[in-house]
Amino acid sequence: MENGSAIAVETVGLSKVYGEGSTTVHALRGVSLEFPDGEFAAIMGPSGSGKSTLLHLLGALDKPSSGRVIVGGTDLSGLSDKKLTLLRRERMGFVFQFFNLIPTLSAEENILLPALIAGEKAGKYSGRLDELLELVGLSARRTHRPDELSGGEQQRVAIARALVRNPDIILADEPTGNLDSTTGAGVLDLLKESAGRYDQTILMVTHDPRAAAFADRVVFLSDGRVVDEARDPDPEGILERIKNLESAG
């Protein structure tokens, strides 16, 4: 725990096994990590290292074979599927490489979608919607549909959608994977600003050292284990560590 910060997400001896017998794959092997409130953390590693598996377990999108995921002091292993769904809805926001916007809805309607799915009235979020549209620089594009927006604008809509209900945790899987470097940097600035402004914990899987350098901390996985980490990282140092992991594998 840093500077007395509370722990937003914690894993204890987390393991995930797929298949059995000769087809068994150990995607994660006894991973124990803590992510404090307000931290922007990147998760990196070679292909097959367990990055996406870890993110899915942190987001309660999958269940571990053993070990625990604890979100804000709540052990997820004790929750029913219904309670897990509620936890995801109430406490988490998700940003993926593919924007997953509804093509027939405007930018502001896409942003409000999580609130509407939760059964809330759009009017409750009018102020929040204006704030988010300004934050992501789309106030003048609020009535545009996805096909009228650039890739970067669509990803900013997806980020605003993840933020609309002010979740404690944002989970991002390759959020800049389909964007050019300049647009991607703008998206990462948004995530970093959100972490600071709303004290949210951002957990991001990425393969890009330049993206990871925006984070406060980078956690490196290899063969399903945590093997290294870096604080206030720089792209060159991150790239060197990844190359070392790949050559060791």
Salt bridges, closest charged atoms under 4 A:
GLU2 OE2 - ARG231 NH1 2.43
GLU39 OE1 - ARG217 NH2 2.95
GLU39 OE2 - ARG231 NH1 3.66
ASP62 OD1 - LYS16 NZ 3.38
ASP75 OD2 - ARG68 NH1 3.58
ASP81 OD1 - LYS63 NZ 2.94
GLU90 OE2 - ARG165 NH2 3.46
GLU108 OE1 - ARG142 NE 2.67
GLU120 OE2 - LYS124 NZ 2.78
GLU120 OE1 - ARG165 NE 2.92
ASP130 OD1 - ARG142 NH1 3.08
GLU131 OE1 - ARG128 NH1 3.14
ASP147 OD1 - ARG145 NE 3.95
GLU153 OE1 - ARG141 NH2 3.35
ASP168 OD2 - ARG91 NE 2.91
GLU174 OE1 - HIS207 ND1 2.93
GLU193 OE2 - ARG197 NH2 2.72
ASP208 OD1 - ARG210 NE 3.38
ASP216 OD1 - LYS192 NZ 3.36
ASP223 OD1 - ARG29 NH2 3.79
ASP223 OD2 - ARG225 NH1 3.74
ASP228 OD2 - ARG241 NH1 2.96
GLU229 OE1 - ARG217 NH1 3.24
GLU229 OE2 - ARG231 NH2 3.45
